[in-house]
Amino acid sequence: MAKIDYSALKKGGFMRQKQKGYFSLRIQVVGGNLTSENIRAVADVADKYGKGYVHMTSRQGVEIPFINFENIEEVRAELADGGKNCPLHSSGNV
């Protein structure tokens, strides 16, 4: 198994959880504005790759917990197309 670069993952918005092999993804939401399409994309990713949970942060961001390490690239790809007018980006601001 390849060594995991936790620093690079954190810069991309993925933070290690206490539960082994799981990460929480922080998504940057500029001005707190999301379209319904963006929200559906987040919910779909949370259902498919997490355990269906989404956290709204006090800084108007979004977190998706319980993302398995093996699914990180798929999560990035799906969120990159998270809305035609306002793509979702992982946040390095942790």
N, C-alpha and C positions, 0 to 999 in steps of 0.2 A: 504494500500500500504506500502510495506517495505521501510525502510529508505535507501537511496542510499549512499554508501561509495565512495564519490568522490575521496578521497585520493587513495584508492585501484585502482579505475579506471584509475587515472592519472598515477600511477606506471605501469599499463598495457598498457599505450599508448593512452588511451581515454581521451580527454580533452573536458570539457563542452564548448558548443557554446553559443552565446547570445540567440539563438533561443531555447525556452524551450523544453526540452526533447531530444535535439539533441547533438551528440558528434562528434568530429573529431578524427580519429584514425591516429596516427603516426606509420609508419612501418619502422623498422630498415633495412637498405640496406647496408650490409658490402661492403665497397669499391665502392659502387655505381653500383655494377654488378647485373643485373637481366637477367634471361633467358626470352625468349618469352613466355614460359609457366607461369612464375611468373607474367609477365605483364598482361597476359590474366586473371589470377586469380584475380589480383587487379581490373582490369576493370570489371570483372563479379560481384565482390562484390560491387563495386561502383554503377553499374547499378541496382543490385538487392536490396541492402540495403541503398544506398545513393541516390543521385539525378543524378548520372552519372558523377560526377566531381572527378578528381584526381589532386592533387597538387604535384609537384616535389619541394622539399625544397632545400635551398641553401647548406645544408649539405648532399646532395645526398640521402635524405630520400624521403618517399612517404607519403602523407596524403590523407585520404578519409573523406571528410566532410559529414555532414547531416545523420549520422547513428543514428537511433532511439534507445533509451535506451532498448526497448523491444527486439531488434535484436542483442545486443552485443554478446551474447553467440553463436549465429549462425555465426556471422562474425568471431569470434575467431576460430570456428571449420573449416570453409571453408578456412581461410587463413593458418591454421596449415598444410593443405595439398596443399599449393599453388605452389608446384613444387617439383617434385621427387628428384631433385639434390640439391635444395636450398630452404628449407621451409622459408616462410615469418614469421617474428615475430614482434609483436607489440613492440614499443620502450618505455622504461621508461625514456628516455633522453629527457626531455622537457625544 
